[in-house]
Amino acid sequence: MGFVKSSPASQCADLRTAYHDCFNRWFSERFSKGQCDKEECVAEWEKYRACLAENLKEKHLRNILLEAEESYFPNKGHDGSRSCYNHQ
């Protein structure tokens, strides 16, 4: 057996599972029945997102992802919106 590096995702696997379980429960038990509570699963999402962000930062991947996004979406507005038109 060789050395296995842990990925950012694997370090956050438990938080990912908790978020996905919450989301799937919310979707099947509430949203699909017309109940829309936007605050459902927010805590789970924030914990998972923070874990991913921290691990990406530690591995210097965040800047790479931001640069890739900028090159892929060159017309992205300053407010984060994507525009189909390049207004001049």
GUBA-388999 format. One record per residue: chain; x, y, z of N, C-alpha, C, O in turn; residue in one letter; residue number from 1. Coordinates in nm, 3 decimals, always signed. Layout:
N
{A; {X; Y; Z}; {X; Y; Z}; {X; Y; Z}; {X; Y; Z}; A; NUM},
...
//
This chain:
88
{A; {+0.084; -0.118; +0.000}; {+0.000; +0.000; +0.000}; {+0.088; +0.125; +0.000}; {+0.187; +0.133; +0.073}; M; 1},
{A; {+0.052; +0.219; -0.081}; {+0.128; +0.342; -0.091}; {+0.069; +0.450; -0.002}; {-0.036; +0.434; +0.059}; G; 2},
{A; {+0.139; +0.561; +0.002}; {+0.093; +0.677; +0.077}; {-0.023; +0.742; +0.003}; {-0.014; +0.770; -0.117}; F; 3},
{A; {-0.130; +0.767; +0.073}; {-0.247; +0.829; +0.013}; {-0.262; +0.969; +0.069}; {-0.278; +0.988; +0.190}; V; 4},
{A; {-0.257; +1.068; -0.019}; {-0.278; +1.206; +0.024}; {-0.426; +1.229; +0.046}; {-0.510; +1.177; -0.027}; K; 5},
{A; {-0.457; +1.308; +0.147}; {-0.598; +1.341; +0.169}; {-0.631; +1.464; +0.087}; {-0.554; +1.560; +0.083}; S; 6},
{A; {-0.743; +1.461; +0.023}; {-0.787; +1.574; -0.058}; {-0.869; +1.668; +0.029}; {-0.915; +1.628; +0.136}; S; 7},
{A; {-0.887; +1.794; -0.016}; {-0.972; +1.886; +0.060}; {-1.110; +1.828; +0.084}; {-1.169; +1.847; +0.191}; P; 8},
{A; {-1.162; +1.757; -0.015}; {-1.296; +1.701; -0.001}; {-1.299; +1.591; +0.105}; {-1.396; +1.582; +0.180}; A; 9},
{A; {-1.194; +1.508; +0.112}; {-1.197; +1.399; +0.208}; {-1.186; +1.450; +0.351}; {-1.240; +1.388; +0.442}; S; 10},
{A; {-1.118; +1.561; +0.371}; {-1.107; +1.618; +0.504}; {-1.241; +1.677; +0.549}; {-1.262; +1.698; +0.669}; Q; 11},
{A; {-1.329; +1.702; +0.457}; {-1.459; +1.760; +0.488}; {-1.573; +1.661; +0.464}; {-1.689; +1.700; +0.459}; C; 12},
{A; {-1.540; +1.534; +0.450}; {-1.639; +1.433; +0.412}; {-1.756; +1.424; +0.509}; {-1.871; +1.412; +0.466}; A; 13},
{A; {-1.729; +1.429; +0.639}; {-1.838; +1.420; +0.736}; {-1.932; +1.539; +0.726}; {-2.054; +1.525; +0.736}; D; 14},
{A; {-1.875; +1.658; +0.705}; {-1.958; +1.778; +0.690}; {-2.038; +1.772; +0.560}; {-2.153; +1.816; +0.556}; L; 15},
{A; {-1.977; +1.720; +0.455}; {-2.047; +1.703; +0.328}; {-2.165; +1.609; +0.345}; {-2.276; +1.637; +0.298}; R; 16},
{A; {-2.143; +1.498; +0.412}; {-2.251; +1.401; +0.435}; {-2.364; +1.464; +0.516}; {-2.481; +1.444; +0.484}; T; 17},
{A; {-2.329; +1.539; +0.620}; {-2.431; +1.604; +0.702}; {-2.513; +1.702; +0.619}; {-2.636; +1.706; +0.632}; A; 18},
{A; {-2.447; +1.781; +0.534}; {-2.519; +1.876; +0.449}; {-2.607; +1.804; +0.349}; {-2.724; +1.840; +0.332}; Y; 19},
{A; {-2.554; +1.704; +0.281}; {-2.632; +1.632; +0.180}; {-2.751; +1.560; +0.243}; {-2.859; +1.558; +0.185}; H; 20},
{A; {-2.732; +1.502; +0.361}; {-2.843; +1.437; +0.429}; {-2.952; +1.538; +0.463}; {-3.071; +1.512; +0.443}; D; 21},
{A; {-2.911; +1.654; +0.515}; {-3.006; +1.759; +0.550}; {-3.079; +1.807; +0.424}; {-3.201; +1.820; +0.424}; C; 22},
{A; {-3.004; +1.835; +0.318}; {-3.065; +1.884; +0.195}; {-3.164; +1.783; +0.138}; {-3.276; +1.820; +0.102}; F; 23},
{A; {-3.124; +1.657; +0.130}; {-3.212; +1.554; +0.075}; {-3.339; +1.538; +0.158}; {-3.448; +1.519; +0.104}; N; 24},
{A; {-3.325; +1.546; +0.290}; {-3.441; +1.538; +0.379}; {-3.532; +1.659; +0.356}; {-3.654; +1.643; +0.342}; R; 25},
{A; {-3.473; +1.779; +0.350}; {-3.551; +1.901; +0.326}; {-3.622; +1.894; +0.191}; {-3.740; +1.927; +0.180}; W; 26},
{A; {-3.551; +1.850; +0.089}; {-3.610; +1.845; -0.045}; {-3.727; +1.748; -0.050}; {-3.833; +1.782; -0.104}; F; 27},
{A; {-3.710; +1.630; +0.006}; {-3.816; +1.528; -0.004}; {-3.931; +1.553; +0.092}; {-4.046; +1.525; +0.058}; S; 28},
{A; {-3.902; +1.606; +0.211}; {-4.007; +1.622; +0.311}; {-4.074; +1.759; +0.309}; {-4.188; +1.772; +0.355}; E; 29},
{A; {-4.008; +1.859; +0.257}; {-4.065; +1.994; +0.261}; {-4.081; +2.056; +0.123}; {-4.193; +2.086; +0.081}; R; 30},
{A; {-3.971; +2.075; +0.053}; {-3.975; +2.146; -0.074}; {-4.067; +2.079; -0.174}; {-4.145; +2.147; -0.241}; F; 31},
{A; {-4.061; +1.947; -0.185}; {-4.145; +1.876; -0.282}; {-4.292; +1.883; -0.245}; {-4.378; +1.850; -0.327}; S; 32},
{A; {-4.322; +1.926; -0.122}; {-4.461; +1.940; -0.078}; {-4.503; +2.087; -0.072}; {-4.606; +2.121; -0.014}; K; 33},
{A; {-4.421; +2.174; -0.132}; {-4.457; +2.314; -0.142}; {-4.414; +2.399; -0.024}; {-4.449; +2.517; -0.019}; G; 34},
{A; {-4.340; +2.345; +0.070}; {-4.292; +2.421; +0.184}; {-4.149; +2.466; +0.155}; {-4.062; +2.384; +0.129}; Q; 35},
{A; {-4.128; +2.594; +0.159}; {-3.995; +2.645; +0.125}; {-3.939; +2.727; +0.240}; {-3.969; +2.846; +0.253}; C; 36},
{A; {-3.859; +2.663; +0.323}; {-3.791; +2.732; +0.432}; {-3.646; +2.751; +0.389}; {-3.568; +2.656; +0.388}; D; 37},
{A; {-3.612; +2.873; +0.354}; {-3.479; +2.900; +0.301}; {-3.369; +2.888; +0.406}; {-3.251; +2.883; +0.371}; K; 38},
{A; {-3.406; +2.882; +0.532}; {-3.306; +2.871; +0.638}; {-3.270; +2.727; +0.671}; {-3.179; +2.702; +0.750}; E; 39},
{A; {-3.339; +2.634; +0.612}; {-3.313; +2.492; +0.636}; {-3.173; +2.456; +0.583}; {-3.139; +2.492; +0.470}; E; 40},
{A; {-3.096; +2.389; +0.661}; {-2.962; +2.337; +0.624}; {-2.856; +2.445; +0.608}; {-2.746; +2.414; +0.561}; C; 41},
{A; {-2.884; +2.567; +0.643}; {-2.785; +2.675; +0.628}; {-2.663; +2.649; +0.716}; {-2.550; +2.668; +0.671}; V; 42},
{A; {-2.684; +2.607; +0.839}; {-2.572; +2.582; +0.929}; {-2.482; +2.472; +0.875}; {-2.359; +2.483; +0.880}; A; 43},
{A; {-2.543; +2.365; +0.824}; {-2.465; +2.255; +0.768}; {-2.386; +2.301; +0.646}; {-2.270; +2.264; +0.629}; E; 44},
{A; {-2.450; +2.382; +0.561}; {-2.384; +2.433; +0.441}; {-2.265; +2.522; +0.477}; {-2.157; +2.508; +0.420}; W; 45},
{A; {-2.285; +2.611; +0.573}; {-2.178; +2.704; +0.611}; {-2.058; +2.629; +0.669}; {-1.944; +2.665; +0.639}; E; 46},
{A; {-2.082; +2.527; +0.750}; {-1.971; +2.448; +0.805}; {-1.895; +2.377; +0.693}; {-1.772; +2.377; +0.692}; K; 47},
{A; {-1.967; +2.317; +0.601}; {-1.906; +2.244; +0.489}; {-1.828; +2.341; +0.400}; {-1.714; +2.312; +0.362}; Y; 48},
{A; {-1.888; +2.454; +0.368}; {-1.824; +2.554; +0.283}; {-1.697; +2.609; +0.348}; {-1.595; +2.626; +0.281}; R; 49},
{A; {-1.703; +2.636; +0.478}; {-1.586; +2.687; +0.550}; {-1.473; +2.585; +0.550}; {-1.356; +2.620; +0.533}; A; 50},
{A; {-1.507; +2.459; +0.568}; {-1.407; +2.353; +0.565}; {-1.339; +2.346; +0.429}; {-1.217; +2.340; +0.420}; C; 51},
{A; {-1.418; +2.347; +0.323}; {-1.361; +2.344; +0.188}; {-1.273; +2.465; +0.161}; {-1.163; +2.452; +0.107}; L; 52},
{A; {-1.321; +2.583; +0.199}; {-1.245; +2.705; +0.176}; {-1.111; +2.701; +0.248}; {-1.008; +2.739; +0.192}; A; 53},
{A; {-1.112; +2.656; +0.372}; {-0.988; +2.649; +0.450}; {-0.890; +2.549; +0.388}; {-0.771; +2.577; +0.379}; E; 54},
{A; {-0.940; +2.436; +0.347}; {-0.852; +2.335; +0.288}; {-0.799; +2.378; +0.152}; {-0.685; +2.348; +0.118}; N; 55},
{A; {-0.881; +2.447; +0.074}; {-0.834; +2.499; -0.054}; {-0.727; +2.605; -0.033}; {-0.628; +2.612; -0.106}; L; 56},
{A; {-0.746; +2.687; +0.070}; {-0.650; +2.793; +0.102}; {-0.517; +2.732; +0.145}; {-0.411; +2.775; +0.101}; K; 57},
{A; {-0.523; +2.630; +0.232}; {-0.401; +2.565; +0.280}; {-0.322; +2.502; +0.166}; {-0.199; +2.499; +0.169}; E; 58},
{A; {-0.390; +2.453; +0.067}; {-0.324; +2.386; -0.045}; {-0.300; +2.481; -0.163}; {-0.260; +2.439; -0.271}; K; 59},
{A; {-0.325; +2.611; -0.140}; {-0.303; +2.715; -0.242}; {-0.384; +2.689; -0.369}; {-0.341; +2.725; -0.478}; H; 60},
{A; {-0.498; +2.626; -0.355}; {-0.583; +2.597; -0.471}; {-0.687; +2.706; -0.496}; {-0.738; +2.717; -0.607}; L; 61},
{A; {-0.718; +2.784; -0.394}; {-0.821; +2.887; -0.409}; {-0.784; +2.986; -0.519}; {-0.868; +3.018; -0.604}; R; 62},
{A; {-0.661; +3.034; -0.519}; {-0.619; +3.131; -0.621}; {-0.622; +3.069; -0.760}; {-0.658; +3.135; -0.857}; N; 63},
{A; {-0.584; +2.942; -0.769}; {-0.587; +2.873; -0.899}; {-0.730; +2.866; -0.950}; {-0.754; +2.890; -1.069}; I; 64},
{A; {-0.825; +2.834; -0.862}; {-0.965; +2.827; -0.902}; {-1.019; +2.964; -0.944}; {-1.092; +2.975; -1.042}; L; 65},
{A; {-0.982; +3.068; -0.869}; {-1.028; +3.203; -0.904}; {-0.970; +3.247; -1.039}; {-1.040; +3.309; -1.119}; L; 66},
{A; {-0.843; +3.216; -1.063}; {-0.782; +3.251; -1.191}; {-0.848; +3.175; -1.306}; {-0.871; +3.231; -1.413}; E; 67},
{A; {-0.877; +3.048; -1.284}; {-0.942; +2.968; -1.387}; {-1.082; +3.022; -1.416}; {-1.123; +3.028; -1.532}; A; 68},
{A; {-1.154; +3.061; -1.312}; {-1.287; +3.116; -1.331}; {-1.280; +3.246; -1.411}; {-1.362; +3.269; -1.500}; E; 69},
{A; {-1.183; +3.329; -1.379}; {-1.168; +3.457; -1.450}; {-1.137; +3.434; -1.597}; {-1.188; +3.506; -1.683}; E; 70},
{A; {-1.054; +3.336; -1.628}; {-1.021; +3.311; -1.768}; {-1.137; +3.244; -1.842}; {-1.151; +3.261; -1.963}; S; 71},
{A; {-1.219; +3.169; -1.770}; {-1.331; +3.101; -1.833}; {-1.450; +3.195; -1.851}; {-1.524; +3.184; -1.949}; Y; 72},
{A; {-1.469; +3.288; -1.757}; {-1.579; +3.385; -1.762}; {-1.522; +3.526; -1.769}; {-1.533; +3.601; -1.672}; F; 73},
{A; {-1.460; +3.565; -1.881}; {-1.396; +3.696; -1.888}; {-1.492; +3.813; -1.878}; {-1.449; +3.923; -1.843}; P; 74},
{A; {-1.620; +3.794; -1.906}; {-1.718; +3.903; -1.901}; {-1.791; +3.908; -1.769}; {-1.897; +3.972; -1.759}; N; 75},
{A; {-1.739; +3.844; -1.668}; {-1.804; +3.844; -1.537}; {-1.801; +3.986; -1.481}; {-1.696; +4.051; -1.481}; K; 76},
{A; {-1.914; +4.032; -1.435}; {-1.925; +4.167; -1.383}; {-1.857; +4.181; -1.248}; {-1.826; +4.082; -1.182}; G; 77},
{A; {-1.835; +4.305; -1.207}; {-1.773; +4.331; -1.078}; {-1.860; +4.285; -0.962}; {-1.810; +4.260; -0.852}; H; 78},
{A; {-1.989; +4.276; -0.985}; {-2.081; +4.232; -0.879}; {-2.092; +4.080; -0.874}; {-2.171; +4.027; -0.796}; D; 79},
{A; {-2.015; +4.009; -0.956}; {-2.018; +3.864; -0.957}; {-2.113; +3.805; -1.058}; {-2.116; +3.683; -1.078}; G; 80},
{A; {-2.193; +3.891; -1.122}; {-2.288; +3.840; -1.220}; {-2.217; +3.813; -1.351}; {-2.115; +3.875; -1.383}; S; 81},
{A; {-2.271; +3.721; -1.426}; {-2.215; +3.690; -1.556}; {-2.298; +3.760; -1.662}; {-2.421; +3.754; -1.660}; R; 82},
{A; {-2.231; +3.825; -1.751}; {-2.300; +3.899; -1.856}; {-2.274; +3.834; -1.991}; {-2.163; +3.790; -2.020}; S; 83},
{A; {-2.378; +3.829; -2.073}; {-2.362; +3.778; -2.209}; {-2.303; +3.885; -2.299}; {-2.253; +3.856; -2.407}; C; 84},
{A; {-2.310; +4.007; -2.255}; {-2.264; +4.118; -2.336}; {-2.149; +4.188; -2.267}; {-2.145; +4.199; -2.144}; Y; 85},
{A; {-2.057; +4.234; -2.346}; {-1.945; +4.310; -2.294}; {-1.978; +4.457; -2.314}; {-1.949; +4.513; -2.419}; N; 86},
{A; {-2.038; +4.520; -2.214}; {-2.080; +4.660; -2.224}; {-1.958; +4.749; -2.228}; {-1.864; +4.732; -2.150}; H; 87},
{A; {-1.960; +4.845; -2.319}; {-1.847; +4.936; -2.331}; {-1.890; +5.077; -2.307}; {-1.808; +5.168; -2.312}; Q; 88},
//
